[in-house]
Amino acid sequence: MVTGLKKNKKKDKLTWVQFKQYIPLYLMLLPALIYLFINNYIPMTGIVVAFKKYSKKKGIYGSKWNGFENFEYLFKNDAGLIVRNTLLYNIVFIVLGMVVGVTLAILITDVLSKRLKKLYQSAIMLPFLISIVIVSYIVFAFLSVENGMFNNSILKPLGLSPVQWYAEPKYWPFILTFVNIWKGCGYGTLIYIAGIVGIDPSFYEAAKLDGATKWQQITKITIPSLVPALITMTMLSLGRIFASDFGLFYQVPQNSGALFSVTQTIDTYVYRALISSGGIGRSAAAGFFQSVVGFALVMGANALVRRISRDNAMF
């Protein structure tokens, strides 16, 4: 018993010594934690607006309670459209983003030249770093009715009539999907490249000796080795499956009213409700609904992963 107490005291002393060593790092972390608390946690008290009839004169806490009226308005009028668009777009983005990201990662890692590898990695990351406002102007340069490249350089020489791109909803699910994949796949690609680089080369050497084709090496070695990264990226994406890129659905379609049926998502709804008269409560209700569903999806997906493979679960 005495020796056990002595060991525990030694452990406590070592822990305190380690803590003192990390004090400078904790002090460096403190400003970020304070900012996170002020910017992310204190404003959460304003969620009560979702349950109130907001009045500018009375403020957030002085406004009258109206129960679930804001939620009733949301579900009776707009919930079906915004839920459908938000979920379907995000499911397509997650699946295609994963497929394109893994494919590009495999192609880039197979390049022998180190200079070309660096060039391709930088090039694939460049769209991710471009502002969505600039992307919207690039898209407009292609789709403008009067001066756009598609109408003037492709359709006109073929003798086809110009398309009113910003008034035709049927084209925009494909346009938005293409723009999202083009802009966002670079981030996932770099993560998958890091995962492929970490695979033991002896696996591939053994597979070559056994006569495995390149496709067999990819399906039997590369992809199974990327499963932890794929699960992590999917979990992070599921956390935002009920959210959308505001710039993609608002800036890129130029806020065209004719396209609302295919571009109205929960984030654009929140913004439009926020700038409308008396829409602050409905906007807060939509945001609250979005957060609850996103949290439930993350917890559910993690529970499912834990059942299948506990080692790959996030928590």
Buried (B, 14 or more C-beta within 10 A) or exposed (E): EEEEEEEEEEEEEEEEEEEEEEEEEEEEEEEEEEEEEEEEEEEEEEBBBBBBBBBEEEEBEEBEEBEEBBBEBBBEEBBEBBBEBBBEBBEBBBEBBBEBBBBBBBEBBEBEEEEEBEEBBEEBBEBBEEEBEEBBEBBBEBBBBEEBEBBBEEBEEEEEEBBEBBEEBEBBBEBBBEBBBBBBBBBBBBBBBEBBEEBEEEBBEEBEEEEBEEEEBBEEBBBEBBEEBBBBBBBEBBBBBBBBBBBBBBBBBBBBEBBBEBBBBBBBBBBBBBEEEEBBBBBBBBBBBBBEBBEEBBEEBBEEBBEEEEEBBEE
